[in-house]
Amino acid sequence: MFDDFSKRSKAVKAALDLAKERGWSDIALSDIAREAGLSLAELRREFACKTDILRAFQAELDEAVLAKTRAAGETSTPRDRLFDVVMSRFEAMQPYKPALKRIATHLCCRPGEAAVLLGSSLQSQYWMLEAAGAKLDGPGGSLRVGGLAAIYGRVFCVWLDDDTPSLDKTMAALDQRLGKGERMLSGMETACADLCRFACGLMPRGWKRETAKEETGPGAGSAPAPSA
């Protein structure tokens, strides 16, 4: 990550470097600009606020994970691929864990500020599901994105305190929650499909019967009577 030396990437890296040593609320935009070697005007051209810098970091992570994603194998399941994609994300964040721990502590006490990140967080879940080859069309797609966001949020908290070299605690938590989410989603999709079949079995048939009566009723389809 941060291999391109763009002003945007420099600012994101500078913010995370500062967050390793200081609380997020103690870091000013002028501090980030100075650390990145930018003027405040240059920083303003790239970002609207500090939260915007966090959104940019999420986008950088998305690109890093997608760049590492391999083509789906014939024997791998969507759940296995999703597990690998999410773990790749945690591995990419590993160098920034001290900074992210401070930032997470800051945001957990400020729900309004954290809510600003919701849109970009859901976008990240969407792209991770896309990389795993999950179905994202229809209402099931929205359920998958929302469900993965909830799973990711809980596993992220485990990851923050996971000091095992191979992230064993994180992998165990992710595997358990993906399994539970898969079962819940399957049940919900089955219920939705049954409901749709029930509704389609009632309304269209009645409508077709009425249409058929109109088409085959007296005088229907007959030629007009000749005039006298």
Backbone hydrogen bonds in HBPLUS format (Angstrom, degrees):
<---DONOR---> <-ACCEPTOR-->    atom                        ^
c    i                          cat <-CA-CA->   ^        H-A-AA   ^      H-
h    n   atom  resd res      DA  || num        DHA   H-A  angle D-A-AA Bond
n    s   type  num  typ     dist DA aas  dist angle  dist       angle   num
A0006-SER N   A0004-ASP O   2.63 MM   2  5.60 110.4  2.11  98.3 102.9     1
A0010-LYS N   A0006-SER O   2.92 MM   4  6.13 162.1  1.95 156.2 161.8     2
A0011-ALA N   A0007-LYS O   3.03 MM   4  6.18 154.6  2.09 144.6 150.5     3
A0012-VAL N   A0008-ARG O   3.08 MM   4  6.38 160.0  2.12 150.2 155.4     4
A0013-LYS N   A0009-SER O   2.96 MM   4  6.13 170.1  1.97 153.8 156.6     5
A0014-ALA N   A0010-LYS O   2.90 MM   4  6.03 155.7  1.96 143.6 151.1     6
A0015-ALA N   A0011-ALA O   2.93 MM   4  6.13 156.1  1.99 148.3 154.1     7
A0016-LEU N   A0012-VAL O   3.10 MM   4  6.39 159.2  2.14 150.9 155.9     8
A0017-ASP N   A0013-LYS O   2.88 MM   4  6.09 154.2  1.94 150.0 157.8     9
A0018-LEU N   A0014-ALA O   3.01 MM   4  6.20 157.4  2.06 148.6 153.8    10
A0019-ALA N   A0015-ALA O   2.99 MM   4  6.17 148.4  2.10 139.9 149.2    11
A0020-LYS N   A0017-ASP O   3.35 MM   3  5.44 148.8  2.46  97.0 105.7    12
A0021-GLU N   A0018-LEU O   3.09 MM   3  5.69 148.3  2.19 113.0 120.9    13
A0022-ARG N   A0018-LEU O   3.02 MM   4  6.15 143.6  2.15 148.3 159.5    14
A0026-ASP N   A0023-GLY O   2.95 MM   3  5.30 147.3  2.06 108.7 119.0    15
A0027-ILE N   A0024-TRP O   3.27 MM   3  5.45 165.0  2.29 107.0 111.1    16
A0031-ASP N   A0028-ALA O   2.98 MM   3  5.11 126.1  2.28  98.0 112.2    17
A0032-ILE N   A0028-ALA O   3.15 MM   4  6.61 154.1  2.22 149.3 155.7    18
A0033-ALA N   A0029-LEU O   2.93 MM   4  6.21 161.4  1.96 151.1 156.0    19
A0034-ARG N   A0030-SER O   3.01 MM   4  6.13 162.5  2.04 143.6 148.2    20
A0035-GLU N   A0031-ASP O   2.93 MM   4  6.13 160.8  1.97 149.4 154.7    21
A0036-ALA N   A0032-ILE O   2.94 MM   4  6.09 147.2  2.05 146.7 155.5    22
A0037-GLY N   A0033-ALA O   3.01 MM   4  6.07 111.6  2.50 137.1 153.4    23
A0038-LEU N   A0033-ALA O   2.82 MM   5  4.87 166.9  1.84 152.9 150.4    24
A0037-GLY N   A0034-ARG O   3.19 MM   3  5.09 151.5  2.27  96.9 105.5    25
A0043-LEU N   A0039-SER O   3.02 MM   4  6.37 157.3  2.08 150.6 156.9    26
A0044-ARG N   A0040-LEU O   2.95 MM   4  6.16 153.0  2.03 143.7 151.0    27
A0045-ARG N   A0041-ALA O   3.10 MM   4  6.39 143.0  2.24 142.1 151.2    28
A0046-GLU N   A0043-LEU O   3.06 MM   3  5.30 140.4  2.22 102.2 113.5    29
A0047-PHE N   A0043-LEU O   2.97 MM   4  6.17 151.7  2.05 154.1 162.7    30
A0052-ASP N   A0049-CYS O   3.18 MM   3  5.25 127.9  2.47  95.9 109.0    31
A0053-ILE N   A0050-LYS O   2.94 MM   3  5.14 132.2  2.17 100.7 114.0    32
A0054-LEU N   A0050-LYS O   3.30 MM   4  6.82 144.6  2.44 143.4 152.6    33
A0054-LEU N   A0051-THR O   3.08 MM   3  5.08 120.5  2.45  93.7 108.3    34
A0055-ARG N   A0051-THR O   3.04 MM   4  6.46 149.2  2.14 145.6 154.3    35
A0056-ALA N   A0052-ASP O   3.04 MM   4  6.31 148.3  2.14 138.8 147.2    36
A0057-PHE N   A0053-ILE O   3.00 MM   4  6.33 144.6  2.13 140.3 149.9    37
A0058-GLN N   A0054-LEU O   3.03 MM   4  6.38 152.8  2.11 146.7 153.2    38
A0059-ALA N   A0055-ARG O   3.05 MM   4  6.40 154.1  2.12 145.8 152.6    39
A0060-GLU N   A0056-ALA O   2.91 MM   4  6.22 150.6  2.00 145.9 154.2    40
A0061-LEU N   A0057-PHE O   2.94 MM   4  6.24 153.9  2.01 149.3 156.2    41
A0062-ASP N   A0058-GLN O   2.93 MM   4  6.25 156.0  1.98 147.8 154.6    42
A0063-GLU N   A0059-ALA O   3.06 MM   4  6.36 162.1  2.09 150.3 153.5    43
A0064-ALA N   A0060-GLU O   3.00 MM   4  6.25 157.7  2.05 146.7 153.1    44
A0065-VAL N   A0061-LEU O   2.89 MM   4  6.10 163.5  1.91 159.7 163.0    45
A0066-LEU N   A0062-ASP O   2.90 MM   4  6.05 168.7  1.91 155.8 159.4    46
A0067-ALA N   A0063-GLU O   2.93 MM   4  5.98 148.5  2.04 143.2 151.5    47
A0068-LYS N   A0065-VAL O   3.08 MM   3  5.27 133.8  2.30 100.1 112.5    48
A0069-THR N   A0066-LEU O   3.26 MM   3  5.05 147.0  2.38  93.5 103.0    49
A0081-ARG N   A0077-THR O   2.97 MM   4  6.29 162.3  2.00 158.4 163.6    50
A0082-LEU N   A0078-PRO O   2.84 MM   4  5.99 156.1  1.90 146.3 153.3    51
A0083-PHE N   A0079-ARG O   2.89 MM   4  6.09 155.6  1.95 147.6 154.3    52
A0084-ASP N   A0080-ASP O   3.08 MM   4  6.38 159.1  2.12 147.0 151.6    53
A0085-VAL N   A0081-ARG O   2.94 MM   4  6.20 156.9  1.99 149.2 155.9    54
A0086-VAL N   A0082-LEU O   2.93 MM   4  6.11 171.4  1.94 157.6 159.0    55
A0087-MET N   A0083-PHE O   3.00 MM   4  6.13 161.5  2.03 148.8 154.5    56
A0088-SER N   A0084-ASP O   2.92 MM   4  6.07 145.1  2.04 141.2 150.8    57
A0089-ARG N   A0085-VAL O   3.13 MM   4  6.48 142.3  2.28 140.9 150.7    58
A0089-ARG N   A0086-VAL O   3.05 MM   3  5.06 122.3  2.40  93.6 108.4    59
A0090-PHE N   A0086-VAL O   3.09 MM   4  6.53 154.8  2.16 149.2 155.3    60
A0091-GLU N   A0087-MET O   2.92 MM   4  6.14 157.3  1.97 149.3 155.7    61
A0092-ALA N   A0088-SER O   2.94 MM   4  6.12 149.2  2.04 140.7 148.9    62
A0093-MET N   A0089-ARG O   3.06 MM   4  6.32 138.6  2.23 141.9 152.8    63
A0093-MET N   A0090-PHE O   3.20 MM   3  5.08 126.8  2.49  91.1 104.8    64
A0094-GLN N   A0091-GLU O   3.25 MM   3  5.11 147.3  2.37  95.6 105.1    65
A0096-TYR N   A0093-MET O   2.81 MM   3  5.43 147.4  1.91 123.6 134.1    66
A0097-LYS N   A0094-GLN O   3.25 MM   3  5.27 166.1  2.27 114.6 113.5    67
A0100-LEU N   A0096-TYR O   2.87 MM   4  6.09 165.1  1.89 160.4 165.5    68
A0101-LYS N   A0097-LYS O   2.83 MM   4  5.94 148.0  1.93 154.7 162.6    69
A0102-ARG N   A0098-PRO O   3.28 MM   4  6.54 155.3  2.35 141.6 146.7    70
A0103-ILE N   A0099-ALA O   2.96 MM   4  6.26 159.7  2.00 150.7 157.1    71
A0104-ALA N   A0100-LEU O   2.80 MM   4  5.86 158.6  1.84 144.4 150.3    72
A0105-THR N   A0101-LYS O   3.04 MM   4  6.18 153.7  2.12 141.4 148.2    73
A0106-HIS N   A0102-ARG O   3.06 MM   4  6.31 151.0  2.14 143.0 150.7    74
A0107-LEU N   A0103-ILE O   2.94 MM   4  6.23 160.0  1.98 152.3 157.2    75
A0108-CYS N   A0104-ALA O   2.98 MM   4  6.04 151.8  2.06 149.0 155.4    76
A0110-ARG N   A0107-LEU O   2.92 MM   3  4.91 159.2  1.97 106.6 113.3    77
A0113-GLU N   A0110-ARG O   3.11 MM   3  5.52 122.1  2.46 109.5 122.3    78
A0114-ALA N   A0110-ARG O   3.04 MM   4  6.32 158.9  2.09 153.4 160.2    79
A0115-ALA N   A0111-PRO O   2.86 MM   4  5.94 144.3  1.99 142.1 150.8    80
A0116-VAL N   A0113-GLU O   3.26 MM   3  5.53 141.8  2.42 101.3 110.9    81
A0117-LEU N   A0114-ALA O   2.99 MM   3  5.54 148.1  2.10 111.9 120.8    82
A0118-LEU N   A0115-ALA O   3.04 MM   3  5.17 160.8  2.08 106.6 112.7    83
A0121-SER N   A0117-LEU O   2.92 MM   4  6.02 148.0  2.02 152.1 162.4    84
A0122-LEU N   A0118-LEU O   2.94 MM   4  6.19 157.9  1.99 155.8 160.4    85
A0123-GLN N   A0119-GLY O   3.06 MM   4  6.34 149.2  2.15 143.0 152.1    86
A0124-SER N   A0120-SER O   3.04 MM   4  6.28 149.8  2.14 139.8 147.0    87
A0125-GLN N   A0121-SER O   3.10 MM   4  6.48 154.1  2.17 146.3 152.8    88
A0126-TYR N   A0122-LEU O   2.95 MM   4  6.20 153.8  2.02 146.1 153.5    89
A0127-TRP N   A0123-GLN O   3.03 MM   4  6.35 159.1  2.07 151.4 155.6    90
A0128-MET N   A0124-SER O   2.98 MM   4  6.24 150.7  2.07 147.5 155.8    91
A0129-LEU N   A0125-GLN O   2.96 MM   4  6.19 158.2  2.01 149.4 155.0    92
A0130-GLU N   A0126-TYR O   2.88 MM   4  6.15 153.8  1.95 146.3 154.5    93
A0131-ALA N   A0127-TRP O   2.89 MM   4  6.05 155.2  1.95 142.7 149.0    94
A0132-ALA N   A0128-MET O   3.06 MM   4  6.30 135.8  2.26 136.3 148.0    95
A0132-ALA N   A0129-LEU O   3.09 MM   3  5.01 126.1  2.39  91.8 106.3    96
A0134-ALA N   A0129-LEU O   3.02 MM   5  5.35 169.3  2.03 154.3 151.1    97
A0133-GLY N   A0130-GLU O   3.04 MM   3  5.11 155.8  2.10 102.7 110.4    98
A0141-GLY N   A0138-GLY O   3.07 MM   3  5.64 142.4  2.21 113.1 122.1    99
A0143-LEU N   A0139-PRO O   3.16 MM   4  6.50 156.9  2.22 149.9 156.4   100
A0144-ARG N   A0140-GLY O   2.96 MM   4  6.18 150.8  2.05 143.9 151.6   101
A0145-VAL N   A0141-GLY O   3.00 MM   4  6.29 161.7  2.03 152.0 156.3   102
A0146-GLY N   A0142-SER O   2.98 MM   4  6.13 173.8  1.99 152.8 154.8   103
A0147-GLY N   A0143-LEU O   2.81 MM   4  5.80 154.6  1.87 142.7 151.0   104
A0148-LEU N   A0144-ARG O   2.85 MM   4  5.94 160.8  1.88 148.2 153.1   105
A0149-ALA N   A0145-VAL O   3.00 MM   4  6.18 151.8  2.08 145.1 153.1   106
A0150-ALA N   A0146-GLY O   3.13 MM   4  6.41 154.5  2.20 144.7 150.4   107
A0151-ILE N   A0147-GLY O   3.00 MM   4  6.29 160.1  2.04 148.5 154.2   108
A0152-TYR N   A0148-LEU O   2.73 MM   4  5.84 167.5  1.75 153.8 157.8   109
A0153-GLY N   A0149-ALA O   2.99 MM   4  6.08 157.5  2.04 143.7 149.5   110
A0154-ARG N   A0150-ALA O   3.28 MM   4  6.51 157.2  2.34 145.0 149.6   111
A0155-VAL N   A0151-ILE O   2.97 MM   4  6.21 164.6  1.99 156.8 161.6   112
A0156-PHE N   A0152-TYR O   2.78 MM   4  5.81 147.4  1.89 147.7 156.8   113
A0158-VAL N   A0155-VAL O   3.05 MM   3  4.97 118.0  2.45  92.7 108.3   114
A0159-TRP N   A0155-VAL O   2.83 MM   4  6.14 158.7  1.88 152.8 159.1   115
A0160-LEU N   A0156-PHE O   3.00 MM   4  6.26 150.5  2.09 147.8 154.4   116
A0161-ASP N   A0158-VAL O   3.16 MM   3  5.61 136.2  2.36 107.8 118.2   117
A0162-ASP N   A0159-TRP O   3.06 MM   3  4.86 162.0  2.10 103.3 108.9   118
A0167-LEU N   A0164-THR O   3.13 MM   3  5.08 166.8  2.15 110.3 112.9   119
A0171-MET N   A0167-LEU O   2.98 MM   4  6.25 162.8  2.01 155.2 160.0   120
A0172-ALA N   A0168-ASP O   2.98 MM   4  6.15 160.4  2.01 150.5 155.5   121
A0173-ALA N   A0169-LYS O   3.01 MM   4  6.16 160.7  2.05 145.8 151.0   122
A0174-LEU N   A0170-THR O   2.90 MM   4  6.06 160.8  1.94 151.4 157.0   123
A0175-ASP N   A0171-MET O   2.90 MM   4  6.01 166.2  1.92 149.7 153.7   124
A0176-GLN N   A0172-ALA O   3.04 MM   4  6.15 162.0  2.07 145.6 150.6   125
A0177-ARG N   A0173-ALA O   3.02 MM   4  6.16 164.3  2.05 148.1 152.4   126
A0178-LEU N   A0174-LEU O   2.85 MM   4  5.93 156.7  1.90 153.1 159.6   127
A0179-GLY N   A0175-ASP O   3.10 MM   4  6.18 157.0  2.15 142.3 148.3   128
A0180-LYS N   A0176-GLN O   3.09 MM   4  6.36 158.6  2.14 145.0 150.6   129
A0181-GLY N   A0177-ARG O   2.84 MM   4  5.94 160.1  1.88 144.6 150.8   130
A0182-GLU N   A0178-LEU O   2.83 MM   4  5.93 150.5  1.92 144.8 152.7   131
A0183-ARG N   A0179-GLY O   3.15 MM   4  6.40 156.9  2.21 145.6 150.6   132
A0184-MET N   A0180-LYS O   3.04 MM   4  6.30 160.5  2.08 149.4 155.0   133
A0185-LEU N   A0181-GLY O   2.88 MM   4  6.00 163.7  1.91 150.1 154.6   134
A0186-SER N   A0182-GLU O   2.98 MM   4  6.08 158.2  2.03 144.1 150.2   135
A0187-GLY N   A0183-ARG O   3.09 MM   4  6.30 158.3  2.14 145.6 150.8   136
A0188-MET N   A0184-MET O   2.98 MM   4  6.25 156.5  2.03 149.0 155.6   137
A0189-GLU N   A0185-LEU O   2.82 MM   4  6.02 162.3  1.85 154.8 159.6   138
A0190-THR N   A0186-SER O   2.99 MM   4  6.12 155.4  2.05 145.1 151.8   139
A0191-ALA N   A0187-GLY O   3.02 MM   4  6.21 156.5  2.08 143.4 149.8   140
A0192-CYS N   A0188-MET O   2.89 MM   4  6.14 158.8  1.93 149.6 155.4   141
A0193-ALA N   A0189-GLU O   2.90 MM   4  6.07 158.8  1.95 146.8 152.6   142
A0194-ASP N   A0190-THR O   2.95 MM   4  6.15 158.9  1.99 148.0 153.7   143
A0195-LEU N   A0191-ALA O   2.96 MM   4  6.16 155.6  2.02 146.2 153.1   144
A0196-CYS N   A0192-CYS O   2.90 MM   4  6.14 157.4  1.95 149.1 155.2   145
A0197-ARG N   A0193-ALA O   2.95 MM   4  6.19 160.1  1.99 149.3 154.5   146
A0198-PHE N   A0194-ASP O   2.94 MM   4  6.12 154.3  2.01 144.6 152.1   147
A0199-ALA N   A0195-LEU O   2.90 MM   4  6.14 162.2  1.93 151.7 156.0   148
A0200-CYS N   A0196-CYS O   2.83 MM   4  5.98 164.2  1.85 151.7 156.7   149
A0201-GLY N   A0197-ARG O   2.88 MM   4  5.91 138.7  2.05 137.7 148.7   150
A0202-LEU N   A0199-ALA O   3.16 MM   3  5.33 142.8  2.30  99.8 110.1   151
A0203-MET N   A0199-ALA O   3.12 MM   4  6.32 161.4  2.15 169.6 165.9   152
A0207-TRP N   A0203-MET O   3.08 MM   4  6.25 163.2  2.11 158.0 163.2   153
A0208-LYS N   A0204-PRO O   2.80 MM   4  6.01 153.2  1.87 150.9 158.4   154
A0209-ARG N   A0205-ARG O   2.91 MM   4  6.19 154.0  1.98 151.4 158.2   155
A0210-GLU N   A0206-GLY O   3.12 MM   4  6.37 161.0  2.15 148.5 152.6   156
A0211-THR N   A0207-TRP O   3.02 MM   4  6.23 157.2  2.08 144.7 151.4   157
A0212-ALA N   A0208-LYS O   2.83 MM   4  6.01 153.2  1.90 147.3 154.6   158
A0213-LYS N   A0209-ARG O   3.01 MM   4  6.29 154.9  2.08 148.1 154.0   159
A0214-GLU N   A0210-GLU O   3.14 MM   4  6.42 157.9  2.20 147.5 152.9   160
A0215-GLU N   A0211-THR O   3.04 MM   4  6.30 151.1  2.13 144.9 152.9   161
A0216-THR N   A0212-ALA O   2.96 MM   4  6.14 142.0  2.10 147.3 157.1   162
A0217-GLY N   A0213-LYS O   2.90 MM   4  5.62 107.6  2.43 142.4 155.2   163
A0220-ALA N   A0217-GLY O   2.94 MM   3  5.37 160.1  1.98 131.8 135.6   164
A0222-SER N   A0219-GLY O   3.30 MM   3  5.42 167.8  2.32 115.7 118.6   165
